[in-house]
Amino acid sequence: MDDAKCLVDEEWFFYFQVSASLWKEKLAKFKGSQIIVPINWAFHQVDEHTFDFGQNRKEANLSQLVTLAESENKKIIFYLPLTPAPFLANGGVPDYLKSILSLNKEGMAHTCLDHEGKVNKLYSFFDQHIYRGFSYFVRNLGDYVRREKINSDFWGVNLGSLVEGKFNSYLEDYSPLFHRSFGGYIEVLKEQDRDYAINTPEEERVLIDKFHFFILDLYKKVAREGLGANWEGDFKVNLLGGNTIDFIKRSFNTDQINNYVDEMKEGVFQGLLPSTILLGKDSKSEIFNQQLNDILTQNYLPQRLNPPLNDDRSYNFSILSFFNIYNSTLNQENRWLSNGLLGFLNQKYKWAYNYYFNEYSYPDFGDENKVNFLPGEIIDLKIFQNMLRSFMEGGKFIIEKDKLDEEFARRLELFILENSIKVERLKFFSEIQNITLGEGRILLFEGSIFKALAENQKRVFWEKITNTFHLRHLDIDLPEDIDFFWSTRHVSTGEIKYREVRRLHLYNTGENKKNFKIKLRNNVSLIKKSNEDNGKIKTKQHYFEVEIGPSGSVGVDFGIWS
Amino acid sequence: MLKGHYLFAVFSHLQSSYQLLYLFTENGPMTKKAWDELKTEMVDLKFKNLNRLNQFVLKMAERIGAPQVLLFSPREFNQVVENIEKGEDFLEALASKGRPLEVDLSTQKSKFWDNF
């Protein structure tokens, strides 16, 4: 049996492709302690009314799979696709239910190549037969899980790919079936409000987004109800190599594996869970696998699937990020791009900020160390309340106030007055209000000023503003073909003079040896080299020299002084 | 620079205009940068009628030296994908199912295309 079918390098196990007699042997090969197992609905559905969870085929016995994993000291984490799954034949839909192909905005069929190069077509989840079939399946799956006393976590996964940097779910569909359902949705809205009308293409786009979200929520709801106590929640998985352009490139073997590294990192910094399961094992280079392991398997996956409790601050590294940038779905123009923030961050804080599209979910601003950028118009009552709670606990916010609802602007003024909070008003390109309470800050600025500013002025603006947060980040200027990312951890008792420890991971994706220097700055000390694989680090007084051979990597730990 | 023997073009017909959606050869699609530049230059790659779109695609074929041009509507492209059998060569399937356009490679090339 081919190990590629187990996808060991990314901790995924396709149980339905491996004989049950080989499960134990294959499970033992996984390096990590947790193994991701995607549920294959079609594999368990024998016919319209019958399911197989091991009664007929041993390979369908999920309880046995969990027991075998436990005997190898591994934990199974089940992923239940809430959308078409392009790594499964027919997107995971049982044969008897496949009917209408799901189409993208341009009318092209959603089609993907799986890791074996097979073409998988996706069917519309707006088909009510598929919805009913899925509901029936998850109820039976839940009954089976309870009957067998399976304790494993089940996560609902919204699968999609990045299209021009934005996550597109495979549930999104523009087939005739979708248009019919959407028409019905509008009729319902009109029944509720006689005057309801869509006046602009922009309004229609927003409503279509909402409708897609509404349908996804229906699938999520039945899955949550079916799985009861085993349901852990849901997240988005972006499949590298999974969009239409990738399909064309991969069909003709013209994709460049190293191009997926940036897409993987983009996914991580958008709060998605990137996966390479569509890409063949043979197509992944050594250096790509190294980055995949360092970023996903070692840092990000454990952080997402088992976040540490507050009183359990381990010394494990997690991905470093200074900023959360939120966007509005109401406005297609990317203000953070046009006002120069993204350009500035990509120069100075590349791979060290999170970027979120507002998709009808509410940020809780749980990490007070991060600076949150908010467009005024996304602030509703819930976000406003979360923001003030976080502010009082030390949370930091930068708000473009132009479209801030008057009601919330008034409430904020009232909050400042009632609590005698310090407010500074200054003019720096824009009228700026700087509200401070202990560590907490709310900084309001005018977005309209940027139209009149040159690119270098925008950069000066953001440089000055971000400098006031004293973030202590190293400037690094790297040669071509050198990839990198940062991670961070709490200090141990022996490192008490530092505030935190940061690790810089460097990779040479090119074919030639690279030499370069990285300058140290005040309040940052080099602690140790964490790895040197076909690379060397020489430390000097105010800088260090790095030499990395082709496909080599090095890691360096820095202490950030208190 | 896009190169290839086959030039494949997928277009849609919406609200009395034709829009070029994808342009690729057997060596893959254009780089994103070149595609974005082309879209800006050619106003979102929208054409008044199919004839103008054909002319544009033919010029592109001349520029890159592709003797075979095949046009697809999304529906035609989907039919190829839907009917593709396991093990079948995708390139062969596309090359045999598209609408061919006649290319004259002797046409004078204009400087406009140098960026692509």
Chai-1 contact restraints between the chains, C-beta under 6 A:
chainA,res_idxA,chainB,res_idxB,connection_type,confidence,min_distance_angstrom,max_distance_angstrom,comment,restraint_id
A,E106,B,S12,contact,1.0,0.0,6.0,A-B,restraint_1
A,E106,B,L21,contact,1.0,0.0,6.0,A-B,restraint_2
A,G107,B,S12,contact,1.0,0.0,6.0,A-B,restraint_3
A,G107,B,P74,contact,1.0,0.0,6.0,A-B,restraint_4
A,M108,B,P74,contact,1.0,0.0,6.0,A-B,restraint_5
A,A109,B,N78,contact,1.0,0.0,6.0,A-B,restraint_6
A,A109,B,V81,contact,1.0,0.0,6.0,A-B,restraint_7
A,T111,B,V81,contact,1.0,0.0,6.0,A-B,restraint_8
A,V119,B,I84,contact,1.0,0.0,6.0,A-B,restraint_9
A,I245,B,P29,contact,1.0,0.0,6.0,A-B,restraint_10
A,I248,B,F24,contact,1.0,0.0,6.0,A-B,restraint_11
A,I248,B,P29,contact,1.0,0.0,6.0,A-B,restraint_12
A,K249,B,G28,contact,1.0,0.0,6.0,A-B,restraint_13
A,S251,B,F90,contact,1.0,0.0,6.0,A-B,restraint_14
A,F252,B,E26,contact,1.0,0.0,6.0,A-B,restraint_15
A,F252,B,G28,contact,1.0,0.0,6.0,A-B,restraint_16
A,T254,B,N27,contact,1.0,0.0,6.0,A-B,restraint_17
A,T254,B,G28,contact,1.0,0.0,6.0,A-B,restraint_18
